[in-house]
Amino acid sequence: MAKQKRLAQESLKSVKPSGKKDESFFEQVFDVVRLIPKGRVTSYGAVAAALGTKLSARMVGWAMNSAHNVKPKVPAHRVVNRNGMLTGKMHFATPTQMQELLEKEGVKVADDKVIDFEKKYWDPATELSL
């Protein structure tokens, strides 16, 4: 994980505010989301901010919507809205799959919202020391 974190830091530090680099914005999003530890969640906006494009939360959502068949796997279920709501749940194979995947990792969900969101929240900018 330390090597993966270092590579992500190097990649993210070279991102321009437009989100453009050698690789696509979606690939950069996937790299950040792959670093979210099991049992933790982050927000679309936090991923966008870590990439230097904090107004691109919606594009992060689009990336998560397209991540289901990407290799290596992207844990899109760990990305929720800024209030901890499972707003992306309808983009999974079933409407309950996002919640099921989170609960399998120890994240409790009630009424489509992460319980103790503040405690489970993982901020990529802080955690990756960007």
Summary of the structure (lengths in Angstrom):
residues: 130
radius of gyration: 13.7
end to end distance: 16.6
largest distance: 40.3
contacts: 385
relative contact order: 0.19
helix: 45%
strand: 8%
